């Protein structure tokens, strides 16, 4: 979800549980954290 005119999210970024808030220029992007349960590191 892209948010442009919400004063509550102005300048906010980071992670809260499984919600990630990112800032790109004048837009705020709210995404879910990726499911990494099936990921295995290379040996």
C-alpha positions in Angstrom: 0.0 0.0 0.0 1.4 3.4 -0.9 0.5 6.4 1.3 1.1 10.0 0.2 -0.9 12.4 2.4 -1.0 10.9 5.9 0.6 13.2 8.5 0.8 10.3 11.0 3.3 8.4 8.7 5.4 11.4 7.7 9.0 10.5 8.3 8.2 7.1 9.8 10.2 4.0 8.8 11.1 0.7 10.3 9.6 -2.6 11.3 6.8 -3.4 13.7 6.2 -7.2 14.1 5.4 -8.2 10.5 4.7 -4.8 9.1 7.5 -2.9 7.3 7.2 0.9 6.7 9.6 2.4 4.0 10.1 5.9 2.7 10.7 6.6 -1.0 11.0 10.3 -1.8 7.6 11.7 -0.9 5.8 8.4 -0.6 5.4 5.9 2.3 5.2 2.2 1.4 3.7 -0.2 3.9 4.4 -3.9 3.3 4.3 -7.2 5.1 7.5 -9.0 6.1 8.5 -11.9 3.8 8.0 -15.5 5.0 11.5 -16.8 5.4 10.5 -20.1 6.9 11.4 -22.1 3.8 14.7 -20.4 3.3 17.9 -22.4 4.0 21.4 -20.9 3.9 23.9 -22.3 1.6 26.5 -24.5 3.3 
